[in-house]
Amino acid sequence: MSLKRKAELTVAVEDENDLLRITPLGAGREVGRSCICLQYKGKTVMLDCGLHAGRSGPNSLPFLDQIDPATVDVLLVSHFHIDHAAAVPYYLERTTFKGRTFMTRPTKGVFRWLAKDYIRVTNTSDSDSTALYNEADLVSAHAKIEEIDVHQQVEVNGIKFTAYNAGHVLGAAMFLVEIAGVKVLYTGDYSREEDRHLVSAENPGVSVSVLITESTYGLRSHDTRIERERNFMKQVRDIVVRRRGCCLLPVSALGRTQELLLILEEHWSRHIQDLDGVPIYFISSLGKLGTRLYQTYIMHMNQRIQQQFNRTGRNPFDFKHIKTRVDFSEVPEGGPCVVLATPGMLQNGVSRLLLERWAPRPENGLIITGYSVEKTLARNITNKPPTIAAVAGGTIPRRLSVDNISFSAHVDYTQNSAFIDEIRAPHVVLVHGEENAMLDLRANLVDKYKNSDYEVTVHTPRNTRAVEMHFHGEKTARVMGSLASKAPRDGDCRAGILVERDFSYTLLDVGDLREFTGMTPVTVEQQLRVPYSSAFGLLQHHLEQMFGELPLTKETSNSGTTNILRIYDAVDVLHSSWKVGVEIEWEGNALNDMVADSVVAVVLNIESSPASVKLTQGACDSHSHSHSNKSDEKPCTVDTKLEASELAPVRSSNAADISAKLALFMKQQFAHVEHDNDQKKFVVRLNELSATVSTVTLDIETDSPLLQSRIAAIIARVRHTMRPLTHNSTPLPERQQQHPDADEKGMPPVDMDMAQDGNNSEKTGGTASEPTQIDNDNDNDNDNNSSAMASSGSSSESGSDNEDDGTKQQHTELPASDAHVKEEPVEDS
């Protein structure tokens, strides 16, 4: 027999805004087109917006259609590399994005020129119809970008973010994003090793909920910086000194290229006697510009560069042994020489042309110095194929040597795992890594922390696949103004107005609102009209059943009379004789709103109850009687007050039964009720108010008259519920025979429209009963309301004979202000 696996237990999320969603639109199990979307509490942050180096045109873009650009509040760009920033002009100018964009100052300065160079390389024709954007878009987008300094905190619509040093390249930044107390650290590309001109990535030193980090190298670890430089110069000297060949170094225009230039410049200066006849060329349209840019932002580099500049007064990037050129016309056909040329992936440009020129000769050499993206020639050639594809078509034999010495400023496994251990975030999201490398790193981290005190969940989402995490967020209120004039002690309470603005909470006194928030307190007068077509007496009866005895005020105008019931000195219920419906008026606040809601419920219950007697709108054509008020008529009333003698049966009842009934009613009305059996009392709490109720004497102790009135009304309900139905009433006489028109319970039909007469009584079917006191309760309105109205001291009067059928109609007439129902014929006994 096969066993079915039980479904996983899922916990429902009360509020969708409590879900933190992290969606990679790029760099999900891949390297390139970095773009991470973060959504929480109705806010959206986009982290980076780059292009894929191995693709072209729209295919190189992130999956931007997955998120409505109009909903994005902030775009944060970590650094200027193409795979992190090149799509920014497209996003700002060709979509509906209306948010704000931030970069560090060096990133913004370098980004413009790299993006301009990208346009020049990719636009191979005069038409820009197939290009992602043009120079006009770039200029417009660049003007919209705002600068942020390292360690500066900026707040936009409740989103707080701070930039921290990330190493990697000049101006590269990590971003710590905080929304409603939840902190997310995005590393971007980062390096924990200080090199010749950059500082290493720093730990923000705060508690982080989620860490989004790169996984470029997976489980691979680099050699030390000194070992890499030694191996690099050994390979270069082997090519240009021993073999007398040409050494090609494919690089990006700005970034790690400056680190290589510093290494070569220093080595040539120390060994000029061996290398005097070997030129170094840096072929880039941005070469000279890069030198000026790096001198401009020299204060953003490490202490070594700053001290060298202060000591000599000379720009460290103004090289003596390196020739910067725009094109490669001066580069010799043969060696020896060293050439640094763009682009680094060998897809096109000068580096590709020089590779095709030098590939057939074995004395030449190629050194890959950075990370090579999958499906690019720089990645494929590391496998040392016998031929390479030519840009013009066909193939070219490859005989030059190929070496890979990475100066890529990405963390390796050792640095990455150490940083994760330092941050100790409960959630780690891996991005910017090829699938196999990313999954290997995830498995390693899970196994590493499996039996430790660090509980961590590692996520490796694909592109467009969201990772969802549930956070309630931290809610801390600052007490300001007069409430903060005295330092609080343990157990002290502070009551005031809680002001929320962009997930920031402030507790203020009403009088301080204008000073600290610019807001002016106002009173909201609320008015509600509820459909109602029954008599005012019935409305008053039901409301007093709910809220106790209510003061009645009458206002007379030319239109008629308006009866006003005041409930808890807070809510007015108005019933006008010339209007259809009931008007409810109150001053808006939490307690008054609750009372008003109760009044609405009572009114709607009266309207929906089939036992409620409705006002007759038309003429009474089916019977003959008068609706005029008579001086000797007794109005049909129901006594809802309890005298001391009527309370005796309640107090003589079982004490435990009283306590149980009272507990049931209290807990239905109040959320916080504490029952103390030993002290024989209840403690009722409503916000900051409290009351104590004795279960023996039913006395109420509280400082709030409003709360006291409400509890008293509930106790009255309990008294009505527990009083016997036969108390203070005379039983109906036993009938001798069943009436011909009796119902299934043997009761004759009751005529609600029988005319009243204090001196006469026509007996039907038995002895007339004495006036009967009816105990009416809201819970029994549907069953007893008609009986109560008919038996409140009314007597019957002879009606006119019916000559057609020999029967006689009898009526009991109510006062004109009250309602009537259709009369039923009763046989004359």
Salt bridges, closest charged atoms under 4 A:
GLU16 OE1 - ARG21 NH2 3.06
ASP18 OD1 - LYS41 NZ 2.56
ASP18 OD2 - HIS472 ND1 3.77
GLU30 OE2 - ARG33 NE 2.76
ASP48 OD2 - HIS84 ND1 2.79
ASP83 OD2 - HIS84 NE2 3.48
ASP83 OD2 - HIS432 NE2 3.45
GLU93 OE2 - LYS144 NZ 2.91
ASP117 OD1 - ARG120 NH2 2.58
ASP137 OD2 - ARG94 NH2 2.67
GLU146 OE1 - ARG100 NH2 2.70
GLU147 OE1 - ARG105 NE 2.93
GLU178 OE2 - LYS183 NZ 3.90
ASP189 OD2 - HIS79 NE2 3.42
ASP189 OD2 - HIS84 NE2 2.85
ASP189 OD2 - HIS168 NE2 3.49
ASP189 OD1 - HIS410 ND1 3.96
ASP189 OD1 - HIS432 NE2 3.48
GLU193 OE1 - ARG228 NH2 3.11
ASP195 OD1 - HIS197 ND1 3.78
ASP195 OD2 - ARG256 NH1 2.63
GLU202 OE2 - HIS151 NE2 2.83
GLU214 OE1 - HIS410 ND1 2.88
GLU229 OE1 - ARG196 NH2 2.80
GLU229 OE2 - ARG225 NH1 3.03
ASP238 OD1 - ARG242 NE 2.49
ASP238 OD2 - ARG243 NH1 3.07
GLU259 OE1 - HIS197 ND1 2.77
GLU266 OE1 - ARG196 NH1 2.38
GLU266 OE2 - ARG270 NH2 3.12
GLU266 OE1 - ARG304 NH2 3.54
ASP274 OD2 - ARG237 NH2 3.51
GLU330 OE1 - ARG325 NE 3.03
GLU333 OE1 - ARG357 NE 3.72
GLU356 OE2 - ARG352 NE 3.37
GLU363 OE2 - ARG361 NE 2.57
ASP421 OD1 - ARG424 NH1 3.30
GLU422 OE2 - ARG192 NH2 2.83
GLU434 OE2 - ARG379 NH2 2.56
GLU435 OE2 - ARG29 NH1 2.99
GLU435 OE2 - ARG462 NH2 3.10
ASP447 OD1 - LYS450 NZ 3.61
ASP453 OD1 - ARG424 NH2 3.30
GLU468 OE2 - ARG21 NE 2.86
ASP492 OD2 - ARG489 NE 3.94
ASP569 OD1 - ARG566 NE 3.21
ASP572 OD1 - ARG566 NH1 2.73
GLU583 OE2 - ARG529 NH2 2.52
GLU583 OE2 - LYS579 NZ 3.29
GLU646 OE2 - ARG723 NH1 3.24
ASP657 OD1 - LYS661 NZ 3.28
GLU674 OE2 - ARG685 NE 3.42
ASP775 OD1 - ARG723 NH2 2.21
ASP779 OD1 - ARG717 NH2 3.25
ASP781 OD2 - HIS542 ND1 2.85
ASP801 OD1 - LYS808 NZ 3.99
GLU823 OE2 - HIS623 ND1 2.73
ASP828 OD2 - LYS808 NZ 3.41
